[in-house]
Amino acid sequence: MRVLLSAFSCQPGRGSEPGVGWGVVSQAALRHQIVVLTDAHNRPAIEQERALTPLSQASFVYLGLPSVYRWAGKSKCSGYLYYFLWQLWALRVARKLHREHPFDLVHHVTFVNSWAPSFLGRLGIPFVWFAGAKEHTPIRFYRVLSWRARITEALRSLAVAGMGWLNLRWTAVRASVVVTSSPERVWPARLTVERQPVGALGEEEMVALGGLPIRKGGPFRMASIGQLNGGKGLVMGMRAFVRLLETHPESEYWIVGDGPERKRLERLAHELRCAHRVQFLGWVPRSEIPALLAQVDVLVHPSLHEQFGYVVLEAMAAGRVVLVTDVGGCGPLAKSGCGVVIPLESPEQVTAELHKALLRLVWDGGHRLRAAQAARKAAEELWSWAAAGSRLEQIYQQAAGLPPRNPCGWREQRLPRRVERQNAR
């Protein structure tokens, strides 16, 4: 097939959104003739990689907005405005390309986001939309957040609800297949939805992490890795660790990353009298994550929402047991590798279940070893980009076999009522 990919964020050797963009591009180019629309800032990294490993079936179109709009991309707050304008520009370019040489399928890759729009479904051909997670932070968890985090999470929930509602009409109704990390039940029944977390690790990353020995000696050490914001739920991780210290005072907790909640977490460690067993290591480059994972036994990731959870997959590939909340891609990842998946019911319940899981891992070394081996096996067999590429191909074939959705589908649901009223008159 001839496929058009929209990958606003796309760079080799990166995690999160850029890594998803490049991973999908690399896999799609193995099976199809592809054209990639991506932002101009990705060009240096992409062209450098193509000089080493050319993608013979891929061509790239680098889009930069006219200079009058460039102010919109200069801060994080206005970054989504830049993205919105870029998507409009991408539609214009896509229509021109489609007229010159028609595509068989169009795929929105990044951002993987349920409330950030894509307009390429308007080309009128089969359309695959990577929609990410469609989740809100439950209100009952706000009481463990700082005021700053409460405001941030409230704004995010408003965006997911408000912009998400609009995006159902702008994007979802035109999608042949919606690919999401959230349960199908949160999407309208009329959509064709595939629950498939979007992400994977490259061969080099998998080899580097897979070569780490499984840790068997030293004090029991748990770690949390990521940006230190309220949405990561680390207050619950800290409280579970305090309870663990009551029976295993030699245990350690490494918190890796930086962010707006770091000072609050440091204060909490002192208030809970566990600061002497908690280390705040700050931001660590991604290239150093394998060396860090080699020194820990367990990854604790009690996030309140997550699209995929790259750090969870990296820990699994390293042969580390993962303890996660059942949100976004974290639940399916951990379940595939014998990790512990905790329902998001209340802060007290999450804390209690984290503590219970940690106790078993400390007491039962055999169980910890078996779970670590299962995590590594699942990462290698299910979450490499080669495996993800096979799943992507199935989605393409599914989408290509479906007729393009009528963009007026939502309005047509109301049409019979109008007809009935007219007939009644």
N, C-alpha and C positions, 0 to 999 in steps of 0.2 A: 504493500500500500504506500501511497504518498501521504505523509502525515505532517501536519503543522503543529509544532510545539510552542507554547507560550511559557517561557521560563524567565520571568523578570529577574530572579535571583538564580545565578548559575555559575559556579566556579569549582574547578577540580581541587581535591585535597582539603576540602572544608567540611565542616559538619553542618547540621541544621539545614536551613533553607538552601544555601548555595550548594551543599552536598547533595541534597535531594534533586535539585535541578540538573546537576552534572550527571548524577547516577542514572536518572531517567533518560537523559539525552544519550548517554553511552550505550544503554541497553536497547533503546528504540532503534538506534543506528545499526545495530547488529542484524535487524530483521526487516527494516523498512527504509525507504528513501525519505529523509526528514529535512525539514526547514525549521530552524529555531529562531524565534523572536526573543531577544534578551536585551537587558539594559546595557548601555554603552560602557558603564563602569566595569563590566565583567570582561571586556575585550582583552586587556593585557594578559590576564591569567589564562583565558581560553586559548588564545593564540600561542602562548608559550607551551601549553600542553599539547596542542595540535601539532606543533613542530616536532615533538617527540613521538606521539602516537596519533597519527592522522586518522580521522573518522571519514572514510571514503564516501559513505552514504549520507553525510551530514553537511549542511551549509548553514551559516549563521548570518542573521540580519541584526545588526546592532542599532538599537533605537535610542537616541537621546532627544529629550524634549527641546523645543525651541528655547533660546536663552531667556525669553520673557517669563518662562515658567520655572526656571531653575532655582529660584528662591525657595520654592516649595519643598525642595529636598535637602535643605540645609540644617534642619533640626529633626529630632525624633518625632516631635509633636506634629510637624507638617509633612513627615515622610509619607504618610498614607495619602495625603493630597497629591503628592508627586506620583505615587503609585496609581491613583485613580486616573489622573490625567494621562499617565503613560498607557494605561489600558485602553483609553479612548483612541490614543494615537496608534496603538497596536492594531486595533480593529480596522482603522483606515488603511494601514499598510497591508494587513491580511487580506482585505477585500481586493486590493490591487493585485497581490500575488495570486489569489485564487482565480481572478479573471484571466490572468496570463497563463497559468498552468494549474488546473483545478486539483484540489486536495481530496482525498478519500475520507479523511478523518482529521479532526482538530482536538488538541489536548491541552487544557490549562494545567500546568505543572506547579508553578510557584507564583505567588505565595500559596502555601497549603493552608487555606484560611476560609472558614465558613461565612465570614461577614465582609471580606474584601472581594470586590466584584471582578468578574471577567466577562467581557462582552463578545467573545469569539463564537459563542453559540449562535450568534446572528448570521453566521455564514451559511446556515441552512444545511449543514452536513452533519453526520454523526459527531457528537461532542462528548468528550470525557472530561469531567471536572474533579480535580483533587480538592476536596472541600475541607479536609482537616477535621478538627474536633468542633462539636457544637454543644458546649457545656458551659454552665454557669457555676460560680462558687456558691455552694449552698449557704443560705443565710445563717444557719446555726454555727457555721465555722467562722463567722465574722468576729465572734467574741474572743478568739485567740489571735486576732490580727491587731497590729498597731493602727492608729488613726490614719496614718498615711496609706498603709496597705488597704484599709477599708475603703478609702476613697478610690484608690487605684482599681481594686476589684469591682467596686460598684460601677465605675466608668466602663470597665471591660464588659461587665454583664449587660450594661445598657447598650454597648456597641453590638454584642452578640445578639441581643434581643431586637434592637431597633434596626441596625444595618443588616442584621441577619434576615429580618423579615423582608426588607427591601431586596436583599440579594436572592431570596427565594424566587422573586419575580424577575429580577434582572438576569440571573445566572442559572439557578437550579432547574427552572421549568424548561430550559432549552437543552439540558444535559441528557444524553442517551443513558449515561451511567454516572452516578454520583459516588465517588470513592471517599470514604470517611473512616475515621478512627472511633467514631461514636456509635452507639447501638442504633439499629435501624428504626427503633420505635420513636426516636426523637425527630425523625424526618416525616414529612407528609407521605401517606400511603401510596399516593399516585406516582411517586418517583421510583425509579429503578436504582436501588441503593446497594452498594457492596461495602461491608465493613472490612476494611483492609488498611491497617496502619501503613503510612507512607514513609519509608526510610530503610536503610540497609548499610552495611559496611563494605568497603572495597577490599580487594584481595590482600593488599599490603597491610592494611589495618588489621584484618582478620589474622594474618600470619603473625604480626607483631604481638597482638594480644593473646593469641592462642599458644604462643611459646612461653608464656609466663607460668612458672610453677605454682601449683595450688599451695597456699600458705598453710603450714601445719604447726608451727611453733610460735612462741612469744605470746604476749597478752592478747586477749580477744580485742579486735579493733574494728569498729564500724566507721563508715564514712558517708557523707552526703556531699554531692558535687553539683555545682550549678550556680546560677545567679541568685544572690541572696535577696529575694523579694518575698512578700507575703504569700504569694501563690504557691511557693514551694513547700509550705507546711512544716518548716523545720522546727517550729515551736513544739509540735507533737513529737518529733524525733528526739528533741532535747529532753522532754519530760519522760519519754520511754527510757532514755539512757539513764536518767537519774534513778529510776526504779531498778534498773539493772545493777547499778552500783551498790545497791543495798545488799545484794548477794554475791556480787562479783566486783569488788572494789578496784581490782587491777585493770579493768576494761578501759578502753580509750575511744574517744569520738573525734574524728577528724572532719572538720567542716571546710570544704574547699570552694573558693569563689569569693566574689565581692558583690556589693549591691546596697541598696538603701536600708535593708534590715540588719546589716552586720552589727552595728552598735547596739541595737536592741537585743540581738541574740547574745552578744558579749555580756550585757547587763544581766540578762536572764540566767546565764551560766553562773554568774556570781550570786544572784539571788537564790538559785537552787543549790548553791554550794558544790558545784561540780566543775568549776572553772579549772581546777588543777588537773582534771582528766580530759578536758576539751581543748583541742588545738584549732585555731583559726589560721589556715594556711594562705588565705588570700587567693587572688586569681592565679591560675596555673595555665601556661600555654597548652593547647591540645596535644602537641607533640610529647609533652611530659606526663600525660595521663596514664599511659601504660606503666611507667615507673612508679607512679603513685598507687595504682591499683595493685601492684605487686606486694604492697606493704599492708593491705587491709584484707579482712575476711568477708565482710558483708557490706553491700551498698544499701542504704536506707533512703528511699525517695518517696516521701509522703505528700506528693504534689496534689493540689486542689484542682488542677486542670493541666492537660498536656496533649499536644498534637501527636507526638511520637515518643520521645524519651531516649535520645541518643546515648546519654550516659548510662541508662539501664542496659542497652544492648552492648555497649563497650564493656561494662562490668561482666555481663554474661559471657562474652567472648574471652574475657580474661579468667574465666572459671571462678567467678565470685557469686555468691548467693545474693539475690536481690529481693528486697522487701519494698513493695510498692502499694499505693492506693489504686483502686480499680477505676482509673480515669484514662480517657483517650487511648493512646497506643500502649501505655504502660501495662495495663492488665493483660492484653493478648501477648505481649512480649514475655512477661514473667510467667504466665501460664504455660507457654510453649517450652519453658526451660525449668520447670519445677520450682519456680520462685514462689514467694508468699504474696498473695494478692488480697488486700484488705478493703472491704466495702467502705464507702465514704458515708457513714451514717451520722456520727457526731465526733467532736474532738476527743472526748473521753473514751469512746469506743475504739477509735483509731489508735490512741495512745496505749490502751490496754492490750490490743491485739499485736501491736508492735513489740511491746514488752514480752508478751507470751512467746512470740516467734523468736525473739532474741535469746530468751532463756533456753529454748530447745536447742538452738544452734550452739550455744555455749556448752550445754550439758552433753549433747550427743554429737561427738566429733565424726562418727560414722555417717550420720544423717547429713551433716554439713558437707562432708566429702562427696557423698552421692549427689546431693543437690548441686554442688559446684560442677561436677562432671556433666550432669544433665544440662546445666545452663550453657556450658561451652559447646556441647554437641548440638543443642538447638540453635545457637547462634550460627554455627558453621553450616548447618544443613538447611535452615529456614530463612536466615536473615542476611545472607550475602547478596550482593547486587545481582549475581547470576540467578539466584532463586527469585529475587524480586522481579527480575526481567521476565521470567517465565510467567509469573502471576500477571504482570502488566500485559503480556501478549494475550492471555486469556480474556482480559478486560477489553482489549482492542477488538478481538474477534467478536465478543459479545456486543459491543457498541456498534460495530460495522454491520451486524446482523439485524439491528433494530432501525426502524425508520426514524428520521429526525423528528424531534418533538415539535408540535405546533406551538409557536411562541405565544399564542393566545389561549393556551390550554386552561389557565386559571379563569379567564373570563367566560369560557365556554361552560364552565360549571354552573354559571348563573343564567345562561341563555334560556333554558326551558322555563324558568320562572317568569322571565320577561314575556316569552311567547304566551304563557298561560294568562298573564294579565291582559295582553293585547286581545286574546281570544275572548276573555271575559267581557271586555268592553264591547 
